[in-house]
Amino acid sequence: MRTIISALCLSALLAAPAGAAFEDVDSGARATAMAGAYAAQTEGLSSIFYNPAGIIGMTRYEAVLSQEKLFMGLTDGSSLSRGGLAIGAPVVFGGKYWGNAAFAIDTLSLDSLYSESRMRLGYARPIKENIYIGFALARMGVTYGSDEYTAVNPVLASATGKSAMGIDLGVIYSLPSMDLGLSIQNANEPDLGIKYPNKVSRKISLALARKREAFTLDFDLAISGSDLRLKTGAEIPLMTEKFKSRVQARGGFSLGSRDYRSASAGFGYNGGAYRVDYSFVYPLSGISGTMGSHQLGVVVAWGEARGPMADRKNKESRMDGKDGKGGAGGGGDGTPAEPVRTEPTKGDILRAEQLILTAGAAMKRGAYKDAERNFKKADELLIKNQEVKDSYAKASAIADIIPDATAPTDKDDLVRKAVSRFLDRNTDSVLYITYAHQKWPKDTALTRLYNIVAREFPETASGMRILPDITIIDQLLQDALDFIRTGRYIQAIGTLQRVLQLEPGNIPALTRMGSAYWAMEKKDVAKKNWEKVLELDPNNKEVLSFMKMN
């Protein structure tokens, strides 16, 4: 009788029909606190349980351990628990980045009567600068315990367990202000029936994750078999003045078919190299007389940051004032720590001012690693100067991608122009880095720098039309020609000036600039532009014809 009750308790987890295996029970303390709305997240290793493309968010070696007690306080005394363990890292071979890989195990057990286990091997990589794909192979297994009931059960007469291979697929499209995700778990619907078919339902999740400094908001729409479920979760930092963004509060709500409803809450502490999370999930329908489900999770990370998301993590870390080193509190040999300074001295201020000037000059010439070192020293001297902290954070994020861009090449020149305007909060930074990225599309450093600039100026980046196989130069030249043909000469001149910002010697731009000025009866200015064309191309027939006619 206890086995029957326990089996019914197991199936009642989500008000599903008795006997269904691998129902939609969420894993990971951070994710469960947000109602399992996690299929568009790119925060790291825990995404392997929701969308394999999301493990692209790992930037270092990472390990996750979680343990959960489900529906504590059930009247029949059943002990239902869930555990998860995962490890993963970016894959770098021969100095080249090949994607992110992860291995994970999660288990669900009901006393000694029933257990589910799943081992996943996942892989993710970018296929374009903001599109990530992933897949995972999963060995899934169920095991039934033995007692007086199972001994006479004809279904379990030949075997007490079954295993099968499952396939998970996923894709995430990252925009400056949000991520969009599509996940297909159990795509091949593996069969775990012992005597009769018992297929694991294919689960399709459409998801959105909106991320801001002040909050994270997630939405998932999950379809599994005939069940439909809507999940929403949020995360906000607490006491930011005291803890920066290290402490987060989380909450979520989900509802679905068959009157499914649940609420969740939790919190986390991010210590930089580690994170501790707790979640509480309470069923609002189906199961009564329970104290809800409680989960504790620990995430640790170590090693050098690598991969396409490293710039985001490094920038966030430095914006929070973390440099990856241990805090103060005394020497390792037991000697007392030096007195903590709370205000800079006059000497500190003078030295910091000189360091800031040196750092600024280094930034202008493209020596970003040198600039980072000087900004760091100035920040240590000034202690509380937010402007210097911001400059140090930006310099650090750039130096991690491109330590030096001082060469007299076209590429380094465009990088210097993009970075200079980025530091001045000038949206032309998007123009320069977009052009550089188009000219050298295989340069991963330029891709990472583009991502930083696009996140700083999301409206400008999203408003800039990027068409396949057409550079921004081609687009601007065509726009200018359309403006001239329709008599909008001022707009044409402004557009052509943007072309000349990128390529000062662009002959079509100079030619059309002359045509626009000529149409405005500014013939002297028009001829100066045409003369520049002839200096670059003395045999330019089009301009020679203009000059003879006028």
ABEGO torsion letter per residue (X at the ends): XAAAAAAAAAAAAAGBBBGBBGBBBBBEAAAAAAGGBAAABAAEAAAAAABAAAAAABABBBBBBBBBBBGBGBAAGBBBBBBBBBBBBBBBBGGBBAEBBBBBBBBBBBEAABBBBBBBBBBBBBABAABBBBBBBBBBBBBBBBBAAAAABAAAAABABBBBBBBBBBBBBBBAABBBBBBBBGAAGBBABAABBBBBBBBBBBBBBBBBAABBBBBBBBBBEABBBBBBBBBBBBGAAAAEAABBBBBBBBBBBGGBBBBBBEBBBBAGABBBBBBBBBBABGBBGBAEBBBBBBBBBBEBBBEAAAAAAAAAAAAAGBAGBBBBGEBAAGBBBBBBBABBBAAAAAAAAAAAAAAAAAAAAGBAAAAAAAAAAAAAAAGABAAAAAAAAAAAAAAAABABBABBBAAAAAAAAAAAAAAAGBAAAAAAAAAAAAABAABAAAAAAAAAAAAABAAAAAABBBBBGBBAAAAAAAAAAAAAAAGBAAAAAAAAAAAAAABAABAAAAAAAAAAAAAAGBAAAAAAAAAAAAAABAABAAAAAAAAAX
